[in-house]
Amino acid sequence: MFESVLSNVTGTLSVGVSIECIVAAIILGLIIACVHMYTSNYSKNFVVSLAILPILVQVVIMMVNGNLGTSVAVLGAFSLIKFRSIPGNSKEITSVFFAMAIGLALGMGHILFATFITIIVSILLILFYRIGFGKNKKEQKRLKIVVPEDLDYTVIFNDIMVEYTDKNIVEKVRTINMGSMYEITYVVTIKDEKKEKEFLDKIRIINANLNVSLCKLEEGVNEL
């Protein structure tokens, strides 16, 4: 059923087969990009790259076509791209891998199989997004507190955290302002969102009204 369109091609790649694979890559790449746009926060540059990626991978696979030397060169090129890229979150990595897998299937001539997989995975991604699969009942947030170096940050906020949060984890501690202050980063789950301002105000009283910031967890973390 999922026979490759390249199964009868020997040596020279025909123009008709090439065009057929390229058109399929364009359509499936656009579908993958649209699904990512629907289910995730995105940038224009990323979704454009996502739409083009299946075509590029397809061309690379078609050019390799069993040549061991070329395969090694391609592996080195992909490794270079990896280390020159900015790390993304888990959704972005999944979409990139999705696009590359479809490009790989198309490069081997499996157009029907690539189409089938694109439809199945797209439906699953949209379904999981719609039903909120894996979503926490209460939103986790990142809390950053700046304190003077003479405050014992290990215990000073314990009572407030117990009162206002269901869960709090110290993610990172670092010195700032030439070592005269500490910045403590927490991952917190606030018990009552209506008391968020009250929570921050009490922290400001303790840390002498130095900087306090609270933001969504996904805004500043790589989910890998």
MDTraj code that builds the backbone (N, CA, C; nanometers):
import mdtraj as md
import numpy as np

residues = "MET PHE GLU SER VAL LEU SER ASN VAL THR GLY THR LEU SER VAL GLY VAL SER ILE GLU CYS ILE VAL ALA ALA ILE ILE LEU GLY LEU ILE ILE ALA CYS VAL HIS MET TYR THR SER ASN TYR SER LYS ASN PHE VAL VAL SER LEU ALA ILE LEU PRO ILE LEU VAL GLN VAL VAL ILE MET MET VAL ASN GLY ASN LEU GLY THR SER VAL ALA VAL LEU GLY ALA PHE SER LEU ILE LYS PHE ARG SER ILE PRO GLY ASN SER LYS GLU ILE THR SER VAL PHE PHE ALA MET ALA ILE GLY LEU ALA LEU GLY MET GLY HIS ILE LEU PHE ALA THR PHE ILE THR ILE ILE VAL SER ILE LEU LEU ILE LEU PHE TYR ARG ILE GLY PHE GLY LYS ASN LYS LYS GLU GLN LYS ARG LEU LYS ILE VAL VAL PRO GLU ASP LEU ASP TYR THR VAL ILE PHE ASN ASP ILE MET VAL GLU TYR THR ASP LYS ASN ILE VAL GLU LYS VAL ARG THR ILE ASN MET GLY SER MET TYR GLU ILE THR TYR VAL VAL THR ILE LYS ASP GLU LYS LYS GLU LYS GLU PHE LEU ASP LYS ILE ARG ILE ILE ASN ALA ASN LEU ASN VAL SER LEU CYS LYS LEU GLU GLU GLY VAL ASN GLU LEU".split()
xyz = np.array([
    [0.0826, -0.1219, 0.0000],
    [0.0000, 0.0000, 0.0000],
    [0.0855, 0.1262, 0.0000],
    [0.1925, 0.1238, 0.0834],
    [0.2790, 0.2410, 0.0942],
    [0.4049, 0.2220, 0.0102],
    [0.3883, 0.1865, -0.1139],
    [0.5029, 0.1630, -0.2025],
    [0.5695, 0.2946, -0.2390],
    [0.7015, 0.2925, -0.2465],
    [0.7772, 0.4119, -0.2815],
    [0.7656, 0.4421, -0.4306],
    [0.7525, 0.5711, -0.4633],
    [0.7483, 0.6106, -0.6046],
    [0.8869, 0.5997, -0.6677],
    [0.9891, 0.5777, -0.5839],
    [1.1264, 0.5648, -0.6346],
    [1.1676, 0.4187, -0.6517],
    [1.0752, 0.3261, -0.6238],
    [1.1112, 0.1848, -0.6286],
    [1.1512, 0.1388, -0.7686],
    [1.0965, 0.2036, -0.8698],
    [1.1280, 0.1659, -1.0074],
    [1.2307, 0.2575, -1.0727],
    [1.2846, 0.3507, -0.9937],
    [1.3825, 0.4458, -1.0466],
    [1.5221, 0.3895, -1.0272],
    [1.5968, 0.3827, -1.1317],
    [1.7357, 0.3329, -1.1238],
    [1.8293, 0.4358, -1.1843],
    [1.9251, 0.4790, -1.1050],
    [2.0253, 0.5732, -1.1555],
    [1.9731, 0.7150, -1.1607],
    [1.9117, 0.7543, -1.2719],
    [1.8680, 0.8913, -1.2948],
    [1.7289, 0.9141, -1.2375],
    [1.7117, 1.0248, -1.1672],
    [1.5830, 1.0611, -1.1083],
    [1.5029, 1.1404, -1.2107],
    [1.3811, 1.0969, -1.2383],
    [1.2995, 1.1631, -1.3402],
    [1.2434, 1.2948, -1.2880],
    [1.2174, 1.3873, -1.3824],
    [1.1641, 1.5183, -1.3459],
    [1.0243, 1.5046, -1.2861],
    [0.9426, 1.4160, -1.3430],
    [0.8059, 1.3979, -1.2955],
    [0.8002, 1.3514, -1.1517],
    [0.8821, 1.2523, -1.1181],
    [0.8858, 1.2008, -0.9816],
    [0.9375, 1.3065, -0.8852],
    [1.0383, 1.3813, -0.9277],
    [1.0942, 1.4877, -0.8431],
    [0.9890, 1.5929, -0.8107],
    [0.9166, 1.6355, -0.9142],
    [0.8125, 1.7370, -0.8945],
    [0.7026, 1.6840, -0.8022],
    [0.6676, 1.5589, -0.8206],
    [0.5637, 1.4970, -0.7371],
    [0.6047, 1.4987, -0.5899],
    [0.7295, 1.4639, -0.5628],
    [0.7780, 1.4631, -0.4245],
    [0.7883, 1.6043, -0.3678],
    [0.8323, 1.6992, -0.4500],
    [0.8473, 1.8380, -0.4040],
    [0.7111, 1.8994, -0.3714],
    [0.6129, 1.8758, -0.4572],
    [0.4780, 1.9278, -0.4315],
    [0.4222, 1.8695, -0.3023],
    [0.4424, 1.7395, -0.2820],
    [0.3967, 1.6750, -0.1585],
    [0.4664, 1.7357, -0.0372],
    [0.5972, 1.7640, -0.0509],
    [0.6737, 1.8232, 0.0604],
    [0.6226, 1.9630, 0.0937],
    [0.5888, 2.0409, -0.0090],
    [0.5364, 2.1760, 0.0138],
    [0.4038, 2.1695, 0.0892],
    [0.3129, 2.0833, 0.0428],
    [0.1803, 2.0727, 0.1043],
    [0.1901, 2.0228, 0.2477],
    [0.2670, 1.9151, 0.2674],
    [0.2788, 1.8587, 0.4021],
    [0.3545, 1.9528, 0.4958],
    [0.4534, 2.0248, 0.4433],
    [0.5252, 2.1236, 0.5243],
    [0.4339, 2.2348, 0.5720],
    [0.3442, 2.2801, 0.4836],
    [0.2478, 2.3839, 0.5209],
    [0.1499, 2.3329, 0.6270],
    [0.1100, 2.2070, 0.6139],
    [0.0201, 2.1478, 0.7141],
    [0.0881, 2.1440, 0.8507],
    [0.2144, 2.0997, 0.8525],
    [0.2893, 2.0930, 0.9783],
    [0.3034, 2.2320, 1.0406],
    [0.3341, 2.3319, 0.9570],
    [0.3487, 2.4693, 1.0062],
    [0.2168, 2.5219, 1.0621],
    [0.1061, 2.4940, 0.9927],
    [-0.0260, 2.5402, 1.0385],
    [-0.0653, 2.4744, 1.1706],
    [-0.0347, 2.3468, 1.1838],
    [-0.0649, 2.2770, 1.3094],
    [0.0156, 2.3380, 1.4241],
    [0.1423, 2.3682, 1.3989],
    [0.2253, 2.4306, 1.5030],
    [0.1704, 2.5686, 1.5388],
    [0.1278, 2.6458, 1.4389],
    [0.0710, 2.7783, 1.4644],
    [-0.0561, 2.7689, 1.5484],
    [-0.1334, 2.6644, 1.5260],
    [-0.2595, 2.6489, 1.5983],
    [-0.2380, 2.6043, 1.7424],
    [-0.1384, 2.5221, 1.7665],
    [-0.1222, 2.4607, 1.8983],
    [-0.0159, 2.5273, 1.9856],
    [0.0625, 2.6222, 1.9311],
    [0.1748, 2.6764, 2.0073],
    [0.1932, 2.8252, 1.9809],
    [0.2673, 2.8893, 2.0704],
    [0.3165, 3.0240, 2.0420],
    [0.4285, 3.0117, 1.9390],
    [0.4388, 3.1062, 1.8493],
    [0.5337, 3.0896, 1.7403],
    [0.5846, 3.2247, 1.6907],
    [0.6929, 3.2194, 1.6167],
    [0.7448, 3.3363, 1.5460],
    [0.7338, 3.3107, 1.3962],
    [0.7291, 3.4165, 1.3197],
    [0.7158, 3.4040, 1.1743],
    [0.8320, 3.3254, 1.1155],
    [0.9529, 3.3567, 1.1580],
    [1.0710, 3.2893, 1.1033],
    [1.0673, 3.1387, 1.1297],
    [1.0184, 3.0998, 1.2483],
    [1.0167, 2.9578, 1.2814],
    [0.9171, 2.8811, 1.1952],
    [0.7961, 2.9346, 1.1776],
    [0.6967, 2.8594, 1.0999],
    [0.7330, 2.8562, 0.9514],
    [0.7986, 2.9608, 0.9020],
    [0.8463, 2.9578, 0.7630],
    [0.9517, 2.8487, 0.7471],
    [1.0448, 2.8430, 0.8420],
    [1.1479, 2.7383, 0.8382],
    [1.0859, 2.6001, 0.8476],
    [0.9826, 2.5887, 0.9297],
    [0.9139, 2.4604, 0.9474],
    [0.8480, 2.4144, 0.8179],
    [0.7900, 2.5092, 0.7443],
    [0.7240, 2.4753, 0.6186],
    [0.8239, 2.4336, 0.5104],
    [0.9435, 2.4897, 0.5158],
    [1.0461, 2.4613, 0.4147],
    [1.1273, 2.3363, 0.4480],
    [1.1347, 2.3015, 0.5756],
    [1.2219, 2.1928, 0.6203],
    [1.1977, 2.0587, 0.5505],
    [1.0714, 2.0136, 0.5297],
    [1.0524, 1.8850, 0.4607],
    [1.1122, 1.8811, 0.3204],
    [1.1059, 1.9930, 0.2483],
    [1.1641, 1.9977, 0.1133],
    [1.3157, 1.9821, 0.1200],
    [1.3779, 2.0525, 0.2149],
    [1.5237, 2.0479, 0.2258],
    [1.5719, 1.9082, 0.2639],
    [1.5048, 1.8472, 0.3619],
    [1.5431, 1.7124, 0.4033],
    [1.5205, 1.6141, 0.2889],
    [1.4095, 1.6292, 0.2180],
    [1.3795, 1.5417, 0.1045],
    [1.4891, 1.5483, -0.0019],
    [1.5325, 1.6699, -0.0343],
    [1.6375, 1.6871, -0.1354],
    [1.7669, 1.6212, -0.0902],
    [1.8022, 1.6404, 0.0382],
    [1.9251, 1.5804, 0.0909],
    [1.9203, 1.4284, 0.0809],
    [1.8084, 1.3689, 0.1219],
    [1.7948, 1.2227, 0.1190],
    [1.8000, 1.1702, -0.0243],
    [1.7363, 1.2412, -0.1162],
    [1.7392, 1.1998, -0.2562],
    [1.8805, 1.2046, -0.3137],
    [1.9567, 1.3056, -0.2730],
    [2.0930, 1.3188, -0.3236],
    [2.1858, 1.2132, -0.2646],
    [2.1639, 1.1776, -0.1384],
    [2.2478, 1.0745, -0.0749],
    [2.2244, 0.9404, -0.1422],
    [2.0987, 0.8923, -0.1355],
    [2.0535, 0.7732, -0.2085],
    [2.1534, 0.6574, -0.2047],
    [2.1974, 0.6195, -0.0840],
    [2.2833, 0.5022, -0.0691],
    [2.4322, 0.5290, -0.0769],
    [2.4737, 0.6542, -0.1013],
    [2.6149, 0.6876, -0.1100],
    [2.6710, 0.7082, 0.0304],
    [2.7605, 0.6199, 0.0740],
    [2.8122, 0.6234, 0.2106],
    [2.8907, 0.7506, 0.2386],
    [2.9750, 0.7918, 0.1459],
    [3.0561, 0.9116, 0.1660],
    [2.9706, 1.0352, 0.1813],
    [2.8704, 1.0483, 0.0965],
    [2.7798, 1.1629, 0.1050],
    [2.7000, 1.1597, 0.2344],
    [2.6635, 1.0402, 0.2780],
    [2.5876, 1.0249, 0.4022],
    [2.6659, 1.0794, 0.5214],
    [2.7954, 1.0481, 0.5274],
    [2.8800, 1.0966, 0.6359],
    [2.8912, 1.2488, 0.6315],
    [2.9047, 1.3045, 0.5126],
    [2.9137, 1.4501, 0.4971],
    [2.7851, 1.5182, 0.5433],
    [2.6711, 1.4595, 0.5087],
    [2.5417, 1.5143, 0.5493],
    [2.5269, 1.5097, 0.7002],
    [2.5699, 1.3981, 0.7626],
    [2.5650, 1.3854, 0.9079],
    [2.6458, 1.4967, 0.9747],
    [2.7630, 1.5265, 0.9210],
    [2.8450, 1.6342, 0.9753],
    [2.7784, 1.7697, 0.9611],
    [2.7117, 1.7913, 0.8480],
    [2.6424, 1.9187, 0.8241],
    [2.5283, 1.9384, 0.9224],
    [2.4501, 1.8326, 0.9460],
    [2.3393, 1.8424, 1.0403],
    [2.3896, 1.8650, 1.1823],
    [2.5033, 1.8055, 1.2174],
    [2.5618, 1.8263, 1.3504],
    [2.6041, 1.9717, 1.3672],
    [2.6601, 2.0306, 1.2622],
    [2.7014, 2.1706, 1.2668],
    [2.5811, 2.2610, 1.2871],
    [2.4723, 2.2345, 1.2168],
    [2.3503, 2.3138, 1.2306],
    [2.2978, 2.3066, 1.3730],
    [2.3049, 2.1875, 1.4328],
    [2.2565, 2.1695, 1.5690],
    [2.3300, 2.2603, 1.6664],
    [2.4628, 2.2642, 1.6581],
    [2.5402, 2.3419, 1.7538],
    [2.5376, 2.4917, 1.7250],
    [2.4905, 2.5305, 1.6062],
    [2.4786, 2.6715, 1.5730],
    [2.3367, 2.7228, 1.5931],
    [2.2505, 2.6407, 1.6510],
    [2.1104, 2.6768, 1.6674],
    [2.0804, 2.7119, 1.8124],
    [1.9808, 2.7996, 1.8320],
    [1.9362, 2.8348, 1.9654],
    [1.8443, 2.7254, 2.0178],
    [1.8644, 2.6780, 2.1412],
    [1.7765, 2.5728, 2.1937],
    [1.6317, 2.6187, 2.1973],
    [1.5408, 2.5282, 2.1665],
    [1.4000, 2.5606, 2.1687],
    [1.3288, 2.4818, 2.2766],
    [1.1972, 2.5092, 2.2908],
    [1.1212, 2.4320, 2.3875],
    [1.0788, 2.2995, 2.3256],
    [1.0124, 2.2175, 2.4059],
    [0.9810, 2.0818, 2.3616],
    [0.8855, 2.0799, 2.2420],
    [0.7910, 2.1747, 2.2366],
    [0.6976, 2.1794, 2.1241],
    [0.7708, 2.2111, 1.9931],
    [0.8657, 2.3028, 1.9994],
    [0.9420, 2.3391, 1.8794],
    [1.0282, 2.2229, 1.8317],
    [1.0922, 2.1538, 1.9270],
    [1.1749, 2.0390, 1.8908],
    [1.0891, 1.9295, 1.8288],
    [0.9700, 1.9077, 1.8835],
    [0.8788, 1.8070, 1.8285],
    [0.8385, 1.8425, 1.6862],
    [0.8063, 1.9697, 1.6625],
    [0.7649, 2.0122, 1.5284],
    [0.8790, 1.9992, 1.4279],
    [1.0003, 2.0341, 1.4712],
    [1.1164, 2.0209, 1.3824],
    [1.1403, 1.8740, 1.3484],
    [1.1345, 1.7880, 1.4492],
    [1.1547, 1.6452, 1.4254],
    [1.0431, 1.5886, 1.3368],
    [0.9206, 1.6350, 1.3568],
    [0.8058, 1.5963, 1.2754],
    [0.8322, 1.6306, 1.1288],
    [0.8742, 1.7548, 1.1035],
    [0.9009, 1.7994, 0.9668],
    [1.0156, 1.7215, 0.9034],
    [1.1197, 1.6936, 0.9822],
    [1.2337, 1.6183, 0.9294],
    [1.1955, 1.4744, 0.8967],
    [1.1112, 1.4139, 0.9829],
    [1.0675, 1.2764, 0.9579],
    [0.9863, 1.2674, 0.8290],
    [0.8990, 1.3659, 0.8065],
    [0.8195, 1.3681, 0.6841],
    [0.9093, 1.3913, 0.5629],
    [1.0073, 1.4792, 0.5766],
    [1.1026, 1.5020, 0.4684],
    [1.1822, 1.3768, 0.4362],
    [1.2184, 1.3011, 0.5402],
    [1.2908, 1.1751, 0.5209],
    [1.2059, 1.0747, 0.4425],
    [1.0783, 1.0625, 0.4820],
    [0.9885, 0.9695, 0.4124],
    [0.9692, 1.0102, 0.2665],
    [0.9550, 1.1399, 0.2420],
    [0.9368, 1.1881, 0.1046],
    [1.0640, 1.1691, 0.0228],
    [1.1795, 1.1881, 0.0873],
    [1.3063, 1.1683, 0.0174],
    [1.3263, 1.0247, -0.0278],
    [1.2605, 0.9318, 0.0407],
    [1.2669, 0.7910, 0.0015],
    [1.1517, 0.7522, -0.0912],
    [1.0684, 0.8528, -0.1246],
    [0.9614, 0.8300, -0.2205],
    [0.8305, 0.7806, -0.1628],
    [0.8183, 0.7750, -0.0301],
    [0.6966, 0.7233, 0.0331],
    [0.5964, 0.8378, 0.0542],
    [0.5356, 0.8831, -0.0528],
    [0.4451, 0.9976, -0.0457],
    [0.3183, 0.9634, 0.0325],
    [0.2571, 0.8494, 0.0034],
    [0.1341, 0.8111, 0.0724],
    [0.1582, 0.7892, 0.2218],
    [0.2714, 0.7265, 0.2527],
    [0.3035, 0.7026, 0.3941],
    [0.3269, 0.8349, 0.4672],
    [0.4003, 0.9266, 0.4038],
    [0.4267, 1.0576, 0.4641],
    [0.2960, 1.1338, 0.4869],
    [0.2051, 1.1262, 0.3899],
    [0.0752, 1.1921, 0.4032],
    [-0.0049, 1.1316, 0.5180],
    [-0.0040, 1.0000, 0.5256],
    [-0.0768, 0.9294, 0.6318],
    [-0.0239, 0.9692, 0.7693],
    [0.1087, 0.9686, 0.7854],
    [0.1696, 1.0041, 0.9142],
    [0.1416, 1.1496, 0.9495],
    [0.1481, 1.2384, 0.8504],
    [0.1199, 1.3802, 0.8750],
    [-0.0219, 1.3994, 0.9283],
    [-0.1175, 1.3320, 0.8674],
    [-0.2570, 1.3441, 0.9107],
    [-0.2747, 1.2905, 1.0526],
    [-0.2192, 1.1715, 1.0789],
    [-0.2351, 1.1098, 1.2113],
    [-0.1714, 1.1954, 1.3216],
    [-0.0463, 1.2368, 1.3005],
    [0.0240, 1.3154, 1.4027],
    [-0.0419, 1.4523, 1.4204],
    [-0.0864, 1.5146, 1.3119],
    [-0.1532, 1.6448, 1.3205],
    [-0.2818, 1.6345, 1.4020],
    [-0.3590, 1.5297, 1.3767],
    [-0.4834, 1.5090, 1.4521],
    [-0.4528, 1.4902, 1.6008],
    [-0.3483, 1.4117, 1.6315],
    [-0.3119, 1.3893, 1.7714],
    [-0.2681, 1.5186, 1.8394],
    [-0.1856, 1.5990, 1.7712],
    [-0.1386, 1.7248, 1.8296],
    [-0.2546, 1.8202, 1.8564],
    [-0.3459, 1.8318, 1.7614],
    [-0.4617, 1.9198, 1.7788],
    [-0.5529, 1.8674, 1.8890],
    [-0.5737, 1.7346, 1.8929],
    [-0.6591, 1.6739, 1.9953],
    [-0.6019, 1.6965, 2.1350],
    [-0.4713, 1.6707, 2.1520],
    [-0.4074, 1.6916, 2.2823],
    [-0.4162, 1.8372, 2.3253],
    [-0.4021, 1.9290, 2.2271],
    [-0.4103, 2.0721, 2.2576],
    [-0.5517, 2.1103, 2.3015],
    [-0.6524, 2.0583, 2.2327],
    [-0.7915, 2.0932, 2.2611],
    [-0.8385, 2.0409, 2.3969],
    [-0.7965, 1.9207, 2.4323],
    [-0.8426, 1.8619, 2.5588],
    [-0.7519, 1.9005, 2.6759],
    [-0.6436, 1.9742, 2.6464],
    [-0.5528, 2.0158, 2.7536],
    [-0.4765, 1.9010, 2.8154],
    [-0.4381, 1.8056, 2.7321],
    [-0.3675, 1.6869, 2.7817],
    [-0.2367, 1.7251, 2.8497],
    [-0.2170, 1.6777, 2.9740],
    [-0.0936, 1.7027, 3.0479],
    [-0.0842, 1.8389, 3.1132],
    [-0.1893, 1.9201, 3.1015],
    [-0.1850, 2.0557, 3.1563],
    [-0.2083, 2.0528, 3.3064],
    [-0.1295, 2.1303, 3.3802],
    [-0.1482, 2.1393, 3.5244],
    [-0.2791, 2.2103, 3.5561],
    [-0.3456, 2.1663, 3.6634],
    [-0.4705, 2.2313, 3.7034],
    [-0.4452, 2.3761, 3.7434],
    [-0.3321, 2.3991, 3.8069],
    [-0.2929, 2.5357, 3.8418],
    [-0.1635, 2.5693, 3.7690],
    [-0.1567, 2.6891, 3.7188],
    [-0.0433, 2.7295, 3.6354],
    [0.0830, 2.7510, 3.7189],
    [0.1924, 2.6964, 3.6716],
    [0.3208, 2.7204, 3.7355],
    [0.3799, 2.8510, 3.6838],
    [0.4448, 2.9234, 3.7718],
    [0.5040, 3.0514, 3.7337],
    [0.6469, 3.0607, 3.7866],
    [0.7234, 3.1477, 3.7239],
    [0.8612, 3.1704, 3.7666],
    [0.8663, 3.2996, 3.8473],
    [0.9180, 3.2895, 3.9686],
    [0.9287, 3.4037, 4.0596],
    [1.0753, 3.4356, 4.0826],
    [1.1135, 3.5608, 4.0577],
    [1.2511, 3.6044, 4.0807],
    [1.2511, 3.7130, 4.1882],
    [1.3334, 3.6913, 4.2904],
    [1.3408, 3.7840, 4.4025],
    [1.4848, 3.8278, 4.4225],
    [1.5066, 3.9568, 4.4299],
    [1.6393, 4.0116, 4.4584],
    [1.6448, 4.0469, 4.6072],
    [1.7487, 4.0018, 4.6755],
    [1.7628, 4.0291, 4.8195],
    [1.9041, 4.0801, 4.8471],
    [1.9194, 4.1609, 4.9528],
    [2.0543, 4.2041, 4.9929],
    [2.1360, 4.0842, 5.0404],
    [2.2666, 4.0962, 5.0334],
    [2.3520, 3.9825, 5.0673],
    [2.3479, 3.9467, 5.2155],
    [2.3000, 4.0380, 5.3015],
    [2.2973, 4.0096, 5.4452],
    [2.1716, 3.9343, 5.4891],
    [2.0744, 3.9117, 5.3953],
    [1.9543, 3.8352, 5.4285],
    [1.9777, 3.6858, 5.4025],
    [1.9289, 3.6029, 5.4925],
    [1.9405, 3.4581, 5.4747],
    [1.8240, 3.4113, 5.3865],
    [1.8479, 3.4051, 5.2563],
    [1.7412, 3.3735, 5.1613],
    [1.6907, 3.2294, 5.1744],
    [1.7660, 3.1435, 5.2444],
    [1.7256, 3.0027, 5.2537],
    [1.6018, 2.9828, 5.3408],
    [1.5767, 3.0759, 5.4355],
    [1.4631, 3.0582, 5.5275],
    [1.3702, 3.1793, 5.5336],
    [1.4157, 3.2935, 5.4843],
    [1.3434, 3.4183, 5.5067],
    [1.2047, 3.4199, 5.4423],
    [1.1871, 3.3451, 5.3317],
    [1.0587, 3.3470, 5.2613],
    [0.9742, 3.2212, 5.2875],
    [1.0180, 3.1363, 5.3770],
    [0.9492, 3.0085, 5.3985],
    [0.8034, 3.0251, 5.4391],
    [0.7771, 3.1140, 5.5352],
    [0.6406, 3.1317, 5.5854],
    [0.5472, 3.1844, 5.4757],
    [0.5968, 3.2773, 5.3961],
    [0.5149, 3.3333, 5.2880],
    [0.4863, 3.2274, 5.1828],
    [0.5862, 3.1474, 5.1505],
    [0.5671, 3.0429, 5.0501],
    [0.4632, 2.9405, 5.0964],
    [0.4684, 2.9049, 5.2226],
    [0.3715, 2.8092, 5.2759],
    [0.2309, 2.8674, 5.2711],
    [0.2194, 2.9959, 5.3005],
    [0.0878, 3.0616, 5.3055],
    [0.0251, 3.0797, 5.1679],
    [0.1064, 3.1132, 5.0664],
    [0.0499, 3.1546, 4.9376],
    [0.0716, 3.0555, 4.8230],
    [0.1531, 2.9541, 4.8434],
    [0.1801, 2.8624, 4.7318],
    [0.1497, 2.7184, 4.7700],
    [0.1046, 2.6424, 4.6706],
    [0.0884, 2.4980, 4.6885],
    [0.2204, 2.4256, 4.6697],
    [0.3040, 2.4844, 4.5852],
    [0.4317, 2.4216, 4.5539],
    [0.5337, 2.5297, 4.5226],
    [0.6544, 2.5148, 4.5743],
    [0.7610, 2.6100, 4.5425],
    [0.8951, 2.5370, 4.5415],
    [0.9711, 2.5628, 4.4392],
    [1.1017, 2.4996, 4.4224],
    [1.2046, 2.6071, 4.3886],
    [1.3154, 2.6062, 4.4601],
    [1.4247, 2.6980, 4.4267],
    [1.4946, 2.6435, 4.3030],
    [1.4851, 2.7177, 4.1935],
    [1.5424, 2.6720, 4.0671],
    [1.6876, 2.7162, 4.0504],
    [1.7153, 2.8390, 4.0965],
    [1.8509, 2.8919, 4.0747],
    [1.8771, 3.0060, 4.1721],
    [2.0024, 3.0173, 4.2156],
    [2.0469, 3.1305, 4.2971],
    [2.1736, 3.1856, 4.2344],
    [2.1776, 3.3169, 4.2165],
    [2.2988, 3.3769, 4.1601],
    [2.3224, 3.5139, 4.2220],
    [2.4487, 3.5569, 4.2203],
    [2.4829, 3.6893, 4.2717],
    [2.4717, 3.7919, 4.1595],
    [2.4317, 3.9124, 4.1945],
    [2.4217, 4.0218, 4.0978],
    [2.4775, 4.1487, 4.1614],
    [2.4880, 4.2521, 4.0816],
    [2.5347, 4.3834, 4.1280],
    [2.6685, 4.3725, 4.2013],
    [2.7656, 4.3117, 4.1313],
    [2.9017, 4.2955, 4.1836],
    [2.9048, 4.2136, 4.3130],
    [2.8128, 4.1200, 4.3261],
    [2.8125, 4.0331, 4.4422],
    [2.7463, 4.0902, 4.5653],
    [2.6863, 4.2106, 4.5547],
    [2.6246, 4.2728, 4.6723],
    [2.4810, 4.2276, 4.6939],
    [2.4247, 4.1548, 4.5971],
    [2.2868, 4.1064, 4.6086],
    [2.2764, 3.9650, 4.5534],
    [2.1705, 3.8977, 4.5948],
    [2.1374, 3.7656, 4.5414],
    [2.0062, 3.7735, 4.4639],
    [1.9994, 3.6953, 4.3572],
    [1.8732, 3.6790, 4.2856],
    [1.8310, 3.5330, 4.2974],
    [1.7176, 3.5097, 4.3636],
    [1.6671, 3.3742, 4.3833],
    [1.5520, 3.3503, 4.2862],
    [1.5598, 3.2422, 4.2117],
    [1.4554, 3.2072, 4.1158],
    [1.3789, 3.0852, 4.1656],
    [1.2471, 3.1034, 4.1805],
    [1.1588, 2.9952, 4.2244],
    [1.0670, 2.9543, 4.1093],
    [1.0239, 2.8298, 4.1123],
    [0.9094, 2.7850, 4.0328],
    [0.7971, 2.7617, 4.1325],
    [0.6876, 2.8391, 4.1191],
    [0.5820, 2.8361, 4.2199],
    [0.4460, 2.8068, 4.1569],
    [0.3582, 2.7483, 4.2372],
    [0.2174, 2.7321, 4.2033],
    [0.1374, 2.8057, 4.3094],
    [0.0759, 2.9164, 4.2711],
    [0.0058, 3.0018, 4.3666],
    [-0.1310, 2.9416, 4.4000],
    [-0.1648, 2.9413, 4.5296],
    [-0.2912, 2.8826, 4.5735],
    [-0.4114, 2.9585, 4.5187],
    [-0.4087, 3.0904, 4.5330],
    [-0.5223, 3.1733, 4.4915],
    [-0.4707, 3.2889, 4.4062],
    [-0.5054, 3.2892, 4.2776],
    [-0.4572, 3.3928, 4.1864],
    [-0.5016, 3.5330, 4.2297],
    [-0.6134, 3.5413, 4.3014],
    [-0.6644, 3.6716, 4.3458],
    [-0.5738, 3.7348, 4.4501],
    [-0.4927, 3.6528, 4.5158],
    [-0.4025, 3.7040, 4.6189],
    [-0.2593, 3.7197, 4.5679],
    [-0.2438, 3.7222, 4.4366],
    [-0.1099, 3.7331, 4.3788],
    [-0.0418, 3.8636, 4.4182],
    [-0.1152, 3.9758, 4.4110],
    [-0.0571, 4.1062, 4.4477],
    [-0.0200, 4.1089, 4.5961],
    [-0.1069, 4.0543, 4.6799],
    [-0.0792, 4.0483, 4.8230],
    [0.0468, 3.9667, 4.8496],
    [0.0629, 3.8593, 4.7764],
    [0.1813, 3.7731, 4.7852],
    [0.3077, 3.8510, 4.7520],
    [0.3048, 3.9242, 4.6410],
    [0.4220, 4.0018, 4.5986],
    [0.4510, 4.1170, 4.6945],
    [0.3467, 4.1798, 4.7462],
    [0.3662, 4.2913, 4.8397],
    [0.4371, 4.2460, 4.9667],
    [0.4026, 4.1277, 5.0162],
    [0.4680, 4.0763, 5.1376],
    [0.6144, 4.0419, 5.1111],
    [0.6425, 3.9949, 4.9911],
    [0.7819, 3.9674, 4.9545],
    [0.8615, 4.0971, 4.9495],
    [0.7997, 4.2014, 4.8945],
    [0.8681, 4.3321, 4.8836],
    [0.9001, 4.3908, 5.0202],
    [0.8145, 4.3651, 5.1184],
    [0.8410, 4.4140, 5.2542],
    [0.9665, 4.3487, 5.3103],
    [0.9810, 4.2202, 5.2836],
    [1.0955, 4.1456, 5.3378],
    [1.2248, 4.1794, 5.2642],
    [1.2190, 4.1961, 5.1314],
    [1.3432, 4.2172, 5.0547],
    [1.3758, 4.3646, 5.0343],
    [1.3187, 4.4497, 5.1199],
    [1.3483, 4.5937, 5.1188],
    [1.3085, 4.6595, 4.9857],
    [1.1990, 4.6119, 4.9281],
    [1.1425, 4.6688, 4.8063],
    [1.2374, 4.6635, 4.6863],
    [1.3240, 4.5626, 4.6855],
    [1.4073, 4.5404, 4.5672],
    [1.3246, 4.4676, 4.4610],
    [1.3854, 4.4414, 4.3468],
    [1.3111, 4.3860, 4.2339],
    [1.2483, 4.2504, 4.2649],
    [1.1213, 4.2383, 4.2240],
    [1.0486, 4.1110, 4.2303],
    [0.9743, 4.0958, 4.0984],
    [0.9883, 3.9792, 4.0337],
    [0.9175, 3.9572, 3.9076],
    [0.8494, 3.8209, 3.9094],
    [0.7318, 3.8169, 3.8439],
    [0.6547, 3.6934, 3.8358],
    [0.6060, 3.6783, 3.6923],
    [0.6372, 3.5641, 3.6287],
    [0.5978, 3.5454, 3.4893],
    [0.5614, 3.3990, 3.4656],
    [0.4995, 3.3746, 3.3510],
    [0.4649, 3.2372, 3.3142],
    [0.5914, 3.1539, 3.2992],
    [0.5832, 3.0329, 3.3403],
    [0.7002, 2.9450, 3.3386],
    [0.7565, 2.9271, 3.1996],
    [0.6703, 2.9114, 3.0964],
    [0.7163, 2.8807, 2.9627],
    [0.7823, 2.9985, 2.8935],
    [0.7715, 3.1191, 2.9478],
    [0.8290, 3.2352, 2.8826],
    [0.9793, 3.2392, 2.8903],
    [1.0362, 3.1747, 2.9916],
    [1.1796, 3.1871, 3.0050],
    [1.2526, 3.0571, 3.0290],
    [1.1911, 2.9453, 2.9917],
    [1.2572, 2.8174, 3.0180],
    [1.2546, 2.7315, 2.8945],
    [1.3643, 2.6626, 2.8722],
    [1.3680, 2.5638, 2.7665],
    [1.3161, 2.4323, 2.8232],
    [1.2117, 2.3782, 2.7654],
    [1.1424, 2.2640, 2.8227],
    [1.2074, 2.1323, 2.7821],
    [1.3350, 2.1232, 2.7863],
    [1.4036, 2.0017, 2.7428],
    [1.4740, 1.9379, 2.8623],
])
top = md.Topology()
chain = top.add_chain()
for i, resn in enumerate(residues, 1):
    res = top.add_residue(resn, chain, resSeq=i)
    for name in ("N", "CA", "C"):
        top.add_atom(name, md.element.get_by_symbol(name[0]), res)
traj = md.Trajectory(xyz[None], top)
